[in-house]
């Protein structure tokens, strides 16, 4: 078990929908722009990751990536404005778990995010979440969302689902595919 799950939070923070396609499971939730949504999103993804067969280390990486993505949506995308929403969608295919985190902000261009490892940025907090998501996930990208904001799309191959990616750092060159209809 990765983390304790609090089912009571789901009804309080968003509208949960689930639909099943052939061999693919889909889950969507709309979260409020508040700090509590970070923990809720992480808990939900950890439950799904655990059920999909990910081990403790991979659950940690997935949880941290979701946490960073929702924090970015909350702080940078939605500018902590409570009238804006954070959209979380998870697709579980036979090969991988794909996670979409979408905000209702202005969006951003991934290549414009400063490298947190560059000497001039070592004391800056900007870009560290992106760095972690790239490092922890197999695929990572940011696309323009239907909401006008940013949509983070990241994925992790399921245990035993085939060969490892050519670049395990998920360095942005991989594309998990934008979510349609979030």
C-alpha positions as CSV (number, residue, x, y, z in Angstrom):
1,X,0.0,0.0,0.0
2,X,1.5,3.3,-1.1
3,X,-0.6,5.8,1.0
4,X,-3.8,5.8,2.9
5,X,-6.9,6.7,0.9
6,X,-9.6,9.0,2.1
7,X,-12.7,8.3,-0.1
8,X,-14.7,11.0,1.7
9,X,-12.6,13.7,0.1
10,X,-13.7,12.8,-3.5
11,X,-17.2,14.0,-3.0
12,X,-16.1,17.2,-1.4
13,X,-13.5,18.3,-4.0
14,X,-14.8,17.4,-7.4
15,X,-17.1,15.6,-9.7
16,X,-15.8,12.1,-10.4
17,X,-16.6,10.3,-13.6
18,X,-15.5,7.0,-14.9
19,X,-16.0,5.3,-18.2
20,X,-14.6,2.2,-19.6
21,X,-13.4,1.6,-23.2
22,X,-12.1,-1.6,-24.6
23,X,-9.0,-2.5,-22.5
24,X,-8.7,1.1,-21.3
25,X,-9.9,2.6,-18.1
26,X,-10.6,6.3,-17.9
27,X,-11.1,8.5,-14.8
28,X,-11.7,12.2,-14.6
29,X,-12.1,14.6,-11.7
30,X,-12.5,18.3,-11.5
31,X,-10.6,19.7,-8.5
32,X,-11.0,23.0,-6.8
33,X,-8.1,25.4,-6.9
34,X,-7.0,24.9,-3.3
35,X,-4.1,23.3,-1.5
36,X,-6.1,20.2,-0.4
37,X,-6.5,19.3,-4.1
38,X,-2.8,18.5,-4.3
39,X,-3.2,15.6,-1.7
40,X,-6.4,14.4,-3.2
41,X,-5.0,14.1,-6.7
42,X,-1.9,12.3,-5.4
43,X,-4.0,9.9,-3.4
44,X,-6.2,9.1,-6.3
45,X,-3.3,8.4,-8.7
46,X,-1.5,6.3,-6.1
47,X,-4.6,4.1,-5.6
48,X,-4.7,3.5,-9.4
49,X,-1.0,3.0,-9.7
50,X,-1.1,0.4,-6.9
51,X,-4.1,-1.4,-8.4
52,X,-2.2,-1.4,-11.8
53,X,0.7,-3.3,-10.2
54,X,3.3,-0.6,-9.7
55,X,5.7,-1.2,-6.8
56,X,6.4,1.2,-4.0
57,X,9.3,3.1,-5.7
58,X,7.2,3.6,-8.9
59,X,4.2,4.7,-6.8
60,X,6.4,7.3,-5.1
61,X,7.6,8.6,-8.5
62,X,4.0,8.7,-9.9
63,X,2.7,10.4,-6.8
64,X,5.5,13.0,-6.7
65,X,4.9,13.8,-10.4
66,X,1.2,14.2,-9.9
67,X,1.8,16.4,-6.8
68,X,4.2,18.6,-8.8
69,X,1.8,18.9,-11.7
70,X,-1.2,19.9,-9.6
71,X,0.9,22.3,-7.5
72,X,2.0,24.0,-10.8
73,X,-1.6,24.1,-12.0
74,X,-2.7,25.6,-8.6
75,X,0.0,28.2,-8.3
76,X,1.3,29.1,-11.8
77,X,-1.6,28.2,-14.0
78,X,-4.7,29.2,-12.0
79,X,-2.8,31.8,-9.9
80,X,-4.5,30.4,-6.8
81,X,-7.8,31.9,-8.0
82,X,-10.7,29.8,-6.5
83,X,-13.0,30.3,-9.4
84,X,-10.7,28.4,-11.7
85,X,-10.5,24.6,-11.7
86,X,-7.9,21.9,-12.1
87,X,-8.8,19.0,-14.3
88,X,-7.2,15.6,-13.6
89,X,-7.6,12.7,-16.0
90,X,-6.1,9.2,-15.9
91,X,-6.1,6.6,-18.6
92,X,-5.0,3.1,-17.8
93,X,-4.2,1.2,-21.0
94,X,-2.8,-2.3,-21.2
95,X,0.7,-0.7,-21.7
96,X,0.8,2.4,-19.5
97,X,-0.8,4.8,-17.1
98,X,-1.3,8.2,-18.7
99,X,-2.0,11.2,-16.5
100,X,-3.3,14.6,-17.6
101,X,-3.2,17.7,-15.4
102,X,-4.9,20.7,-16.9
103,X,-5.3,24.2,-15.5
104,X,-7.4,27.2,-16.7
105,X,-4.6,29.7,-16.8
106,X,-2.7,31.2,-19.8
107,X,-0.5,28.2,-20.6
108,X,3.2,28.2,-21.1
109,X,5.9,26.9,-23.5
110,X,7.9,24.1,-22.1
111,X,11.2,25.1,-23.7
112,X,10.9,28.5,-22.0
113,X,11.1,27.0,-18.5
114,X,14.6,27.6,-17.1
115,X,16.9,24.6,-16.4
116,X,17.0,24.3,-12.6
117,X,20.4,22.6,-12.8
118,X,22.0,25.6,-14.6
119,X,24.4,27.4,-12.2
120,X,22.4,30.7,-12.4
121,X,19.2,28.9,-11.4
122,X,20.4,26.7,-8.6
123,X,18.9,28.9,-5.9
124,X,15.6,29.5,-7.9
125,X,12.6,27.3,-7.3
126,X,11.3,27.7,-10.8
127,X,11.5,24.7,-13.1
128,X,12.2,22.1,-10.4
129,X,8.7,20.5,-10.6
130,X,9.1,20.1,-14.4
131,X,12.5,18.6,-13.8
132,X,11.1,16.0,-11.4
133,X,8.2,15.1,-13.6
134,X,10.6,14.5,-16.5
135,X,12.9,12.4,-14.4
136,X,10.2,10.3,-12.7
137,X,7.9,9.6,-15.7
138,X,8.7,7.7,-18.9
139,X,6.9,10.3,-21.1
140,X,6.3,14.0,-20.4
141,X,5.0,16.9,-22.4
142,X,3.0,20.1,-22.0
143,X,0.4,21.0,-24.6
144,X,-2.1,23.8,-25.0
145,X,-5.3,22.7,-23.3
146,X,-8.9,23.2,-24.6
147,X,-9.3,25.4,-21.5
148,X,-6.6,27.8,-22.9
149,X,-4.3,26.8,-20.1
150,X,-1.5,24.2,-19.9
151,X,-2.1,20.5,-20.1
152,X,0.6,18.3,-18.6
153,X,0.6,14.9,-20.2
154,X,2.8,12.3,-18.6
155,X,2.9,8.5,-18.6
156,X,4.5,5.5,-16.9
157,X,4.8,2.1,-18.6
158,X,3.0,-0.6,-16.6
159,X,5.2,-3.3,-15.0
160,X,5.9,-6.0,-17.5
161,X,4.3,-4.1,-20.4
162,X,7.3,-4.2,-22.7
163,X,10.7,-2.6,-23.2
164,X,11.9,0.5,-21.3
165,X,11.9,3.9,-23.1
166,X,15.0,4.9,-25.0
167,X,15.5,7.8,-22.6
168,X,14.4,6.9,-19.1
169,X,14.5,10.5,-18.0
170,X,11.3,11.3,-19.9
171,X,13.1,14.4,-21.2
172,X,10.2,16.0,-23.0
173,X,11.0,14.5,-26.4
174,X,8.5,11.7,-25.7
175,X,4.8,12.6,-26.1
176,X,2.1,10.8,-24.2
177,X,-0.6,12.3,-26.3
178,X,-3.1,15.1,-25.4
179,X,-6.3,14.1,-23.7
180,X,-9.4,14.7,-25.8
181,X,-12.3,16.1,-24.0
182,X,-10.9,17.1,-20.6
